[in-house]
Amino acid sequence: MPGSDLSLLIEAAEAAGDIARRHFTSDHRVWEKDGGQGPVTEADLEVDAMLHARLTGARPDYGWLSEESEDNASRLACARVFVVDPIDGTRAFTEGSRTWAHSLAIVENGRPVAAVVYLPMLGKLYTAEDGKGARFNGEIVAASPRQGFQGADILAAHPTFNARYWKGGAPDVKRHFRSSLAYRLALVGEGRFDGMLTLRDSWEWDIAAGALIAAESGARVTDRLGNALRFNTLSRKATGIVCATPGVHAEILGRLEQ
């Protein structure tokens, strides 16, 4: 098979960016998904179709899991699977925010081994390979050295810090927000924030790529219960996400009501 898996993901993400930018800067059709699952745009669908054709064409023995494709259980028997969110942060995309991302990962036997998170409107490319570290625009990155949770810079939605979720009440941290879960994870990997968390169940396509980038930077990434993440599962979901520097991660798990 020509080229590395990571190179394949990078080239596909850049091609996705070309499509998405074209729609972002012009009028584009938007629908609401059934069951309150949020919006989908014609950009999501065009990017998804291109990625499916390009990636599975290059690696026909790999399975496929994407937010915008009908699920096929045959992926469960594949040793390697593409786990893709064509546009992570679609609502931000429709509202004119530039912080949406393309999230592409290859999962082997339940673990991400290659990952790309690309924000074409910001020129940000995060990449990682299993055991080879994480990079931001080609430069090696490392997670924040911070070890204490109090006063830490944490990416999370506002409801996450409702006092009822925390032993002893809401923690004293500085909260920040980005709409894309993949971007939040990558920002922890870049070392710009000390951690991120979401207590809601999280779709695998939102987190597979970012989880590898963060882990390869030295952050610890688990579900909200402290369990290792597994991908290409039947449910396609994780039980929330806690991603932070090791000391901060341990304090978060110790403070959360389970």
PEWOHU-V263950 format. One record per residue. N is the residue number from 1. RES is the residue in one letter. PHI is phi in whole degrees, -180 to 180 (NA if undefined). D_CENTER is the distance of its C-alpha to the mean C-alpha in Angstrom with 2 decimals. Layout:
# PEWOHU-V263950
N:RES:PHI:D_CENTER, N:RES:PHI:D_CENTER
This chain:
# PEWOHU-V263950
1:M:NA:26.41, 2:P:-70:26.39, 3:G:76:23.76, 4:S:-82:20.98, 5:D:-62:17.80, 6:L:-65:15.86, 7:S:-60:18.38, 8:L:-60:17.95, 9:L:-65:14.20, 10:I:-62:15.05, 11:E:-63:17.96, 12:A:-68:16.24, 13:A:-64:13.55, 14:E:-66:16.58, 15:A:-67:18.48, 16:A:-62:15.85, 17:G:-61:16.14, 18:D:-62:19.89, 19:I:-67:19.80, 20:A:-66:17.53, 21:R:-60:19.61, 22:R:-61:22.72, 23:H:-72:21.80, 24:F:-62:20.46, 25:T:-94:23.84, 26:S:-140:25.93, 27:D:-65:26.54, 28:H:-141:24.18, 29:R:-78:24.49, 30:V:-133:22.32, 31:W:-125:22.60, 32:E:-98:21.60, 33:K:-72:20.33, 34:D:-66:22.56, 35:G:73:22.17, 36:G:66:20.62, 37:Q:-87:17.16, 38:G:97:17.00, 39:P:-84:17.79, 40:V:-137:17.45, 41:T:-118:19.09, 42:E:-64:21.01, 43:A:-66:18.53, 44:D:-53:15.76, 45:L:-71:18.45, 46:E:-69:19.85, 47:V:-63:16.64, 48:D:-60:15.92, 49:A:-63:19.54, 50:M:-63:19.54, 51:L:-63:16.53, 52:H:-60:18.10, 53:A:-64:21.45, 54:R:-72:20.47, 55:L:-76:18.26, 56:T:-73:20.34, 57:G:-66:23.41, 58:A:-80:22.75, 59:R:-134:21.80, 60:P:-66:23.73, 61:D:-90:23.59, 62:Y:-87:19.80, 63:G:-78:18.52, 64:W:-140:16.22, 65:L:-138:13.66, 66:S:-142:12.33, 67:E:-59:12.07, 68:E:-103:15.14, 69:S:-116:17.23, 70:E:-62:19.65, 71:D:-70:18.74, 72:N:-127:21.12, 73:A:-64:21.93, 74:S:-62:23.10, 75:R:-61:19.62, 76:L:-64:20.39, 77:A:-94:23.20, 78:C:-89:21.34, 79:A:-68:20.84, 80:R:-124:17.96, 81:V:-141:15.52, 82:F:-76:13.21, 83:V:-121:10.02, 84:V:-133:9.14, 85:D:-115:8.18, 86:P:-55:11.08, 87:I:-140:10.44, 88:D:-92:7.64, 89:G:102:10.13, 90:T:-60:13.15, 91:R:-62:15.36, 92:A:-62:15.00, 93:F:-57:15.83, 94:T:-70:18.88, 95:E:-92:19.99, 96:G:90:20.15, 97:S:-75:17.50, 98:R:-98:16.10, 99:T:-97:12.71, 100:W:-90:10.81, 101:A:-142:8.69, 102:H:-98:8.74, 103:S:-119:5.89, 104:L:-130:8.28, 105:A:-139:8.96, 106:I:-114:12.35, 107:V:-109:13.03, 108:E:-119:16.59, 109:N:48:18.39, 110:G:91:15.42, 111:R:-123:13.70, 112:P:-67:11.28, 113:V:-123:13.79, 114:A:-149:12.50, 115:A:-153:9.32, 116:V:-139:9.06, 117:V:-123:7.20, 118:Y:-125:10.31, 119:L:-112:11.81, 120:P:-66:15.21, 121:M:-76:17.06, 122:L:-110:16.54, 123:G:65:16.99, 124:K:-112:14.01, 125:L:-126:12.85, 126:Y:-106:10.78, 127:T:-139:11.61, 128:A:-161:12.34, 129:E:-129:14.65, 130:D:-58:15.67, 131:G:79:18.53, 132:K:-121:18.62, 133:G:85:16.62, 134:A:-118:13.96, 135:R:-134:15.03, 136:F:-123:14.72, 137:N:48:16.95, 138:G:89:18.67, 139:E:-103:19.52, 140:I:-59:18.71, 141:V:-123:16.89, 142:A:-138:17.30, 143:A:-65:16.10, 144:S:-55:18.54, 145:P:-81:21.83, 146:R:-61:22.20, 147:Q:-117:23.30, 148:G:-100:24.44, 149:F:-74:22.55, 150:Q:-62:25.26, 151:G:80:24.69, 152:A:-70:21.20, 153:D:-91:18.74, 154:I:-124:15.99, 155:L:-89:13.15, 156:A:-168:13.64, 157:A:-70:15.19, 158:H:-56:18.96, 159:P:-62:19.78, 160:T:-59:17.94, 161:F:-101:20.95, 162:N:-62:23.60, 163:A:-56:26.28, 164:R:-68:26.50, 165:Y:-89:23.27, 166:W:-127:24.67, 167:K:-67:27.75, 168:G:80:30.19, 169:G:95:28.44, 170:A:-61:25.49, 171:P:-73:24.62, 172:D:-90:25.75, 173:V:-133:22.63, 174:K:-100:21.58, 175:R:-89:18.89, 176:H:-133:16.64, 177:F:-147:14.20, 178:R:-135:11.71, 179:S:-71:10.90, 180:S:-89:7.29, 181:L:-63:5.01, 182:A:-60:2.53, 183:Y:-67:6.26, 184:R:-59:7.46, 185:L:-63:6.18, 186:A:-65:7.49, 187:L:-65:10.46, 188:V:-66:11.34, 189:G:-62:11.41, 190:E:-72:13.59, 191:G:89:15.83, 192:R:-78:16.08, 193:F:-132:15.32, 194:D:-82:16.47, 195:G:-178:13.78, 196:M:-146:11.47, 197:L:-154:11.93, 198:T:-141:12.00, 199:L:-92:14.92, 200:R:-84:14.23, 201:D:-56:13.24, 202:S:-123:9.60, 203:W:-68:9.10, 204:E:-60:7.98, 205:W:-68:6.69, 206:D:-77:4.11, 207:I:-123:3.20, 208:A:-60:5.50, 209:A:-68:5.09, 210:G:-63:3.98, 211:A:-64:6.43, 212:L:-68:8.90, 213:I:-60:9.01, 214:A:-66:9.73, 215:A:-64:12.07, 216:E:-70:13.82, 217:S:-85:14.56, 218:G:110:16.39, 219:A:-77:14.30, 220:R:-104:14.52, 221:V:-131:11.72, 222:T:-142:13.13, 223:D:-80:13.38, 224:R:-69:15.62, 225:L:-95:18.64, 226:G:91:17.98, 227:N:-84:17.51, 228:A:-61:15.63, 229:L:-78:12.60, 230:R:-126:13.69, 231:F:-122:12.18, 232:N:60:14.28, 233:T:-97:16.12, 234:L:-64:18.57, 235:S:-76:16.99, 236:R:68:13.45, 237:K:-131:12.42, 238:A:-112:11.94, 239:T:-85:14.40, 240:G:71:12.39, 241:I:-139:10.51, 242:V:-124:12.52, 243:C:-133:11.36, 244:A:-167:14.29, 245:T:-58:17.14, 246:P:-54:19.28, 247:G:-66:21.98, 248:V:-65:19.93, 249:H:-58:17.87, 250:A:-63:21.26, 251:E:-68:22.67, 252:I:-60:19.94, 253:L:-62:20.51, 254:G:-69:24.21, 255:R:-92:24.21, 256:L:-71:22.23, 257:E:-74:24.48, 258:Q:-108:23.73
